[in-house]
Amino acid sequence: MTPDAPSPTPAERWPLASVLVVDDEEGMRNFLTKTLAARCGQVLAAGSAEEAAALCAQHRFDLLILDIALPGKSGLELLRELRDQGHSGEVILITAFADLDTAIEALRAGASDFILKPFRIAQILNAMAQCLERSRLARENFILRRTLSERRPASPLDGFIGGSAAMAELQHALRRAAAVPSTVLLSGESGTGKELAALALHARSPRAAGPFVPVNCATLSPELIDSELFGHARGAFTGAAKARDGLFYYAQGGTLFLDEIGELPLAQQAALLRVLEERRIRPVGSEQQIPIDVRIVAATNRALAEEARAGRFRKDLYYRLQVMEITLPPLRAHKEDLPALVSHFIATLAPQLGLDPISVSDDQMAYLLQYDWPGNVRELRNLVERSLILGALNVQALYPGLEPAPQPRAAAVEPASAAAATDLQTLEKRHILSVLESVGGDKTRAAALLGISRRTLERRCAEWQSGGGAPSA
């Protein structure tokens, strides 16, 4: 190797990578540390296996450059111990004395690459590039598998459907928020498209090339939330047979979307606040402090300001999340977008289902425009999907018992305008109760069929049981 390494090219820079150099030769150790410091986010060095093990207990390294011949415990022994403890980072073994048996043993121990001394700096940089790219692909594969397992529907990334003033205002707010790294809080009723807004923020941001990791806080087990978000060490709790990285780690360089943030227990709210303030995470049962470079986008259908006043949500976390708050309008506030939304869902879902598109008459559209849409855009999408399966727009799902077309004469409708609003509320109640009856009172299944959240359904039922009659608009 030459004593002075060339200046790094953009392809030789890994600003998020954390690297540990382990070599008992001080000259080699210092050279590698100096060379890599200009290319990586963090570079630490150790002169023995014991010193390296202590550093691995305190830091999370993406890559180890490990000499085999070390005083005391060898590099191969250290590698086996780290793999047994669940260390999943890439490892490049270097040595001045090697044969085929040593190379085979190194690969069996879990080495990613094997380089003989003396080597050129280009060799080590090329090996690093391959290792870190493999690590990036593994993280990306994990995110894709997780997304597919949750069966998230595909959504357009470049904005919302419709040209109403409400949509134009929302688009403007998203564009301004996407350009800056600040935390964003998305609020609005269930089904208004908060995840779509988070995707749009990510896609339009400088982090668009990084991962987008969605997390539904309401579905996480309270006992395992810390492990899911921050990772855990081997043996941290019963069943933790090996170490595991958390979702914050997988979102490095990208966006972490915390959906239903209002469902997060108070203890985990405190942990999240600490991460937002320190920009570091500590896996459960570990002393490691892992720096993170993640943008947080949170979403809620609760009124977090009221939740904070009532003590159900931490005020300090609320103010930390509310750097920029964007409220998504309910569908009833921009019904002029209904024709465009219906056309979009028909054009999108019909090919996916392998079915012929359906047509929507003016009379049927009039029914859609009268409806209050408590489940918002999600409810509309579900209605279109059911209608495609049935072969015609299923208006009766919204208005059971109604005539197939609205009254054409304005004179007949106008005097009864006040009663019509009450009729719509009554019909909505009748429809919700009929769906509940069809699933034997199972509110979770009924909410899914209606395209609304279970909490919204329970709130409606509570209003009726308290003597409020039909739910208020």
N, C-alpha and C positions, 0 to 999 in steps of 0.2 A: 504494500500500500504506500501511496505517496503521503507525506506528512500533511499536505493541505488538500482538503477535498474541494471539488468544484462547487460553485454556488448551485443550490437546488433549483430544479425546474419545477413548474407548477405540478407536474405529474409525480414529483418526488416530495410533495408536501402533504402531511397528514395532521392537520391542526387539532383534530379531536383524539388522536391516538396517544395512548400512554404506554411507554416502553421501559423495560427494565433490562439493563446490561449487566451480566454476571460473568466476571473474568478475574482471575487472580493476578494477571499481569497488569500492573498499573498503567503502563504505556498504552496497551490495547484498550483498556477500560476508559481511559481519558480521551483517546482518539475517537472511539465510537460515541461516547457521550457528547463530545464537542460537535461531531459530524451530524448527529441526529437531533441535537437541540434546536438547530435552525429549521428542522423539517417536521418535528412532532410537537404535540401539545405539552407533553410531560416526558422527561427522560431522567430516570434515576439509575444508580449504579451500586453494585455490591461486589465484594472481593471474595466471598465464600458462599457456600450453599446455605449455611446457617443464617448469615446476614440477609441473603435473598429471601429465605423463608419468612423472616421477621418483616421484611418490607411487603411481601405478598399478603401477610395478615393485616396490613394497614391500608393497602392500596389495591385497586382493581386495575390490572395491567392487560392491555389488549395484546401485547406481544412481549415475549421474553427472548433475548439473545443470550444463549447459555453455553458457556464453555463446559466440555465434558470433564476435563482434567482439572479438578479443584482440590485444594488442601482439605483433608478430612472427607466429608461426604462428597461423592462425585455428582456431576451434573445429571447423569442418568438417574441416580437415586433420588435426587431432588425432583426431577420431572415425574417419576412414578408417584412420589408422595403428593405432589400437587394435583395430579390427575385423580388420585384416590380421594383427595379432599374436595374434588368437584371443579377444579380450575379448568375453565374451558377456553382460555386464551390461546393464541397461536404461539408456537415455540420453535425457534431456529437454533439448532445445535451447531457449535463450532468446535473444531479440534485440530491439533497439529499431528496427531497420531491416530490413524483409523484404518480399519480393514473392513471387509464385507460383513463379517459377523457383528462388528460394532455398529455399522449402518443399519443392519436388520434389527438389532436390539433397540436402536434409537427410534426407529419407526414403530416398533411394537410398544415402546414406552409412551408413544403419543406425540412424537416430534412432527412438526409440519415440514421442516426442511433440514438439510444436513450439508454444512459447508466446511471445506478443508482450509486450514491455514497453510501458508499465507494466502489471503484473498484480496481481490480488488474491491474498492468501495462500490463499484457498479454491481458486483455480485451480491453484496449484502443488501443494497437498495432494491435490486430486482426481486430478491427473495422476500424482502419486506413488503413490496408492492403486491406480490401474489398472496402473501399471508393476510394482509389487511383487506384486500379485495375479497378473499374467501370469507373472512369474518363479516364483511358488509353484506355479502350475498346470504350468509346464514341468518343474519338479523332480518333481512328483507324477506327471506323464505318463511321465517317464523311469523312475521306480521301478516303475510299473505295467507298462510294456513289458518291463523287465528281469525282473520276477516272472513274467509270462506266458511269456517266452522260456525260462525254466527249468522251466515246466510244473509248478509246485508245486501239490500237491493242496490243495483247500480244507480247512480245519480249523476246528473250533468254537473260538471265542475265549474262551468263558466257562468253560473248565474241562475236566477230563478225565472220561471215561465210567467209571462204576462207583462203588459206595458202600463199598468196603473201607476198612479202617483205614489202609492204605498211601496210598490216594487222598485220604482225609480229611486226613492229615498233610501230604501234598504241597500240597493246596489251601490249607491254613492257612499254610504257609511262603510260598507264592506271594502270598497276600493281604498278608502283612506286608512282604515285599520290594517289592511294587508301590507301596506308599505312600511310599517314600523314594527319593531319587535315587541311591542307592549302586550301585556296580558289582556285578553278580551273576555268579557262575560256576555253570553248570549242568553237572553230571557224571552219568554213567550210561552203560549199554551202548548200542550202536547200536540204533535202532528203538524206544527207550523214550518218544519224544515231546519231545525237548529243544527243537525249534523251536516246538512247540505251547506249551510252558511259556514260552518267550520271548515269543510272541504274547500269552499271557495276562498276563504282566508288563506289556507295553506297553499292552494294552487297559484294564487296571485302574489305570494310573498317571496322574498329572496330565498326562503327555505324550501321552495317547491321541489327541488331535486332530492330533498331528504325524506325520511319516512313520515307518514301520517298514521298515528296510533290512536284509535278510538277506545275509550274505556267507559263502560256504563257502570257508574258507581252503585246504582241500585241493585245490580246483579251480583256484586262481589260479596262473598261471605265476610261478615264482620271480623271473624277470626283470622282471615287470610288477606285482608286488604293491604296491610303493610308489606307482606311477602309479594303480592301481585305487583304492587307499584314500585317497591324498592329492591326486591330480590331477597334472598336469604342464604345464609351459610349452611354448610352441611351440619346436620344435627341441631339446628336452631330450634326445632320443635319436633314432636312426634311425627314420623313419616317423612321428614326431610333427609332422605338418604343421600342426597348430593346437593351441592350448591346450585343456585338458580339465579339468573339475572332477572331484574324486574322490568316493568314496562317503561319506566323512565330511561333505563339504559337502552332499550330498543328504539326509543324515540330520539336518541342523540342526533343532533344536527337537523331535527325536523320539528314536528308539532305533536304535542300530546293533548288529545281532546277528552276532557273530563265531563262526560254527559251526566245529567242528574246529580250535579255536585251537591245539591241540597240534601241528598240521601246519605251523605258521608257522615259517619258517627263523629262526635265531638273530639274523641281522642285522635282519630285520623286527620281531622281538620287541623289540629295542632301540629301534627307531623308534616302535613302539606304546607302549612304556613312556614315552618322552619326551612323546608326545602326551597320555597320561593324566596326567602330572605338570604339564605346562605349559598344557594345554587349548588348544593352538594346533597348526595343521598348516602345513607348508611344502611346496607342490607341487614335484615333481621339476624341477630346472633353474630354479627361481625363487627370488627373495629374499623373496617375499611371506610374511608371517606372518598366517595367517587364524585369528581366534578361533573356537572351536567351542563349541556348546552341545548336546552329544550324550550320551545315556546309553548306556553300554556293557554289553551282556549277552553273555557268552562261554559256549561250550559245548564239551565234550570227552568222548570215550569212553575217553580214556587216564587213567591215574592220574598226574596232574600232579605230585603230591608226589614220587613215585618218579622221574618224568622229571627233575624239578629236582635231586634228589639225584644222579642219574646224569649231570648236565650237559647233558642234551638239551633242557632248558627253563630259561629264566632264573628264578632264585629270586626276584629282585626283582619281576619281572613277575607271577609266580605269586602273591606276597603282595599285589600291587596289585589283581589280579583277584579274589582270594579275600576280598573284604570280606564277602560273604555267599555261602556255597556251599550249593547245593541239589542233593541227589542224587536222581535219578529211579529208582524201583524197577523191576527187571526184571519182565516179565509173570509169570514163574514164582513171584514172591513175592506176587502177588495174583490167583491163578487164579479166585477167587470172582467176579471181575469179567468173566470170559469170556462168560457168557450175555448180559450187557448190551452188551459190546463187539461180539459177533457180531450181535446184533439191530440195533445202531446202524449197523454197516457195511452190513448188508443193506438197511436202510431208506435209507441215504445213497447207496450205489453203484447199486442197482437202477434208480432213476430216471435217474441220470447215464448209465448204459449202455443205457437203453431196454429193460430186460429185466424179466421177472416175478421177484418175490421167491422165495426158496427157503425151505423149512422145514428145521428141524434137529431130529432126533429125540433122545430121551434117550440112546440108545446112541451116537449120533454125538457128542453133547456129552461123553459119558464119555471117548471117545477124545481129544477136545480137551483135557480136563482132565488126562489122563495125560501129554500131550506136554510137553516141556521148553521149547519156544519159544525157541530160541537167537537168532532174529531179532526177538523181542519183538512189540510191537503192530504193527510194520510187516509182519512175516511173517504175522500173523493177517489183516491187511487184504488182503494179496496173495492169501492162500488164499481169502478170501471172494469177491474179485473173480474169480479163476479159477473158483470154484464157480458163481457166477452165470452165467458164460459157458457152462459145461458143463450147467447146469440142475439140479445137485444138489451137496451138500457133498462136496468132493473129499478124503475122508479118506485115500484111498490115496496121496495126495501126501505125507502124513506117515508112513504105515505101509505101504509097498509090500509086498504078499504076505500081509497080515493078513486074517483073516476080517472080514466087514463089520460085525460087532457084537462087543463084548467078552463075556467069559464071565459069565453072570448069577449064578452061585452063588459067594457069598463064600468058602465052604469050599474050593472048588477054587483060588481065587486066593490066599488067605491064606498057605498053606504055601510058595507060590512067590514071595512078595513080594520077597525079595532077588534072585531070578533075574529077576523082572519088570523091576526097575530096570535090570539089565544088558541085558535084551532091548530096552528102550526106547533105551538108548544105542547098541546094535548097529543097531537099526532107523534111528536118526538117522544113523549113519555110512553105512548102506546107501543111505539116501535121498540124502544129500549126494553120495556117490560116483556114484550113478546120474544125478543132475542134471549133475554134472561130465562124465560120459561122454556125455550127450546133447548137450552143447555143445562137444564136442571138446577138453575140458580148459581152456576159456576161463574163468578164475576170475572175471573181471569180470562176464561174462554169468551165470555160475552164481550168484554172490552176489546179483545183481539178482533172479533167479528165486526164490531162497531167501528173499529179504527180509532179508538180513544184509549186513554190510559185507565188503569183500574182505579186510580185515585179520582179521576174525573167522574167515572161511573158511580163510585161510592158517594161522592159529593152530591150527585143528582138524586140518588136514592135517599140520602139523608134529608135533602130538602123536601122530598115528597112525604117522608115519614114524619117530619116535624110539622106537617099541616100546611106546607107552602103550596100544595097543589102542584100545578105544572111548574117545571123549573124556570127560573128567570132567564131571560136572554143574556 
